[in-house]
Amino acid sequence: MLVSELLEPKLVTVKPTNDLSTAWQAMRDSGTTGAVVITDEGTIVGFLTDGDLIRTCMPSETDITIYDEIMENMELPPVLIRNLRSMLVEHAMETAEGVITINHDEPVLKALALMFQHKLRRLPVLKGNTLMGIISRGQILTHLLLQRDISSREPTPTQ
């Protein structure tokens, strides 16, 4: 089976100049945990995940004042929320140099091997230089489990 046969049904793209709250809203609304970051021309410049957002949103351990305020009130201080709303995707994303992609006509097991090797949950899928979609571990595993379940239900030939 080829990668192109198991693309995620929804592809979320964001611009590097979008603010983080806009990017999160796009991912949340589509039910995905990652977005490809592209320019107006469609060039991939990065990838943004929910993990990137969490890392960016968390105050550093050295900022004891903000940490104490969060722990005391159990909510983010207004100044931090304002900063997050104005922070851009380009400050939180994995840059294009670090984005692992796969070609649409590669075998699914190669995609799974890349995910395992690089500790990824999803890969952007390209056809040449054009973004076709995303393939995720969830899509691959669902397919493999469904395929296994179907084949285990098939009657075995008798001799």
N, C-alpha and C positions, 0 to 999 in steps of 0.2 A: 504494500500500500504506500502511496506517495503522500507527502506532506500536504499537497494541495487538496487532497480529499478529506482532510480533517481540520480545516481552518475553523477558528472560533466564529460563531455566527455574528458577533458584533466586534467591530474594529473601532477603537477609540483613538483619535489623534488629537494632539494639542500642539499649540505653538510655544516656542521657547519664551515668548513675551507674554503668555497668559499668566495670570496670577495663580498661586497654588490653590486657592479656594475654587476657582473656576475649573481647574483641572480635576480636583477631587470631585466636584459636582458632576462633571462629565463621566468620570469613572463610576461613581455611585449610581447615577441614573441608568447606566448601561449594564450594571451588575458585574463589572470587571474590576480587576485589581491592578491593571497596568495600562499605560497608554504610550503609543509611539509619538515621539516629539518630532515634528516635521516643520520645515520652512514653508513659506507661501508657494514656493516652487515644487514642493513635494519631496525635498531631500530630507532623509532621516538624519537628524542631528543628535538624537538621544532617545532614551527610554525612561519613563517615570513610573514607579510602582508605589503601592501603598506603603511599602517599607521605606522608600525614599522620603515620602511625606512624613512618616512617623519620625525618622531620624532628623529631618529638618525642623519639625515642629517641637521636638523635645529641647528644653533649655540645656545648656551645657552644665556639667556637674560643678563647674567652677562658679557658676552664677547662683550663689547661695541665696541671694535676696529673692530672686524669682522662684527658686525651688521652694523656699520657705513659704512664700505666698501661695503657691499652688497647693502645697500640703495643708496649709491652714484653711484655705477656702475650698479646696477640692475642685477648683476650676482654674482655667487659664486667666492670668491677669489681662485686663483690657489692652495694655501696651503691647503684650506679646501677640494677642489676637490681631491688633492693628498691623503689626509687623508681618504676620503671616499672610494677611489679606493683600499686603502690598508686595510680598516677596514673589519673584518670578520663577516659573518652571525651570529656566536655565540655571538657577542656583541650586536646585534640588535633584535634577535629573542625572542619570548616568550618561556621559557624553558618548557620541557616536563611536569614538575609538574603543570604548568599552562595551558597545552593544554587539552581541553575537547574533547573527542572522543566519537564515538557511534558505536555500533556493527551493522553489515550489516543487521541483521534480526530484527531490531527494527522497530516499526512503524514510518512513516514519521512525524506524528504529535509529536512524542516524540523528534525527532530531532529539529523540529521547537520550541518546548517548551524549549529545552536546549539553543538554539540560543537566544531566547528571555530572558531567565533567566540570561545568562552570557554575553548578549550584543555582540553576535558574528554574523558574516556573513556567516561563513562556519565551517564545522566540518570534521576532518579526519574520514574515515570509516574503521573499522577494521573487519577482520574475524579471530577471535582468536587474535594472536599477529601480523598478517600480514596486512599491509596497502593495502586496496582495492581501495581507491579513496577518493574523497571529495564530500560532499553534501553541497549545498549552499542554502541560502534563495531564491536566484533568481530561482534556479531549482525548488524548492518546490512551490514558488508562481506562476511560469509559469505553472506548472502542475495543481495546484488548479484552476487557472483562466481558463485554457483551458478546464479542466473538467467541470467547471461551465458553460462555454460558450456552450460546446457541449450539456450538459444536458438541458440548457434553449432552445435549438433549437429543441429538441426532441418533437414530437407531444404528447400532453396529451391524455390519453385514455378517450374515451367518454363512458358514461354509458347509 
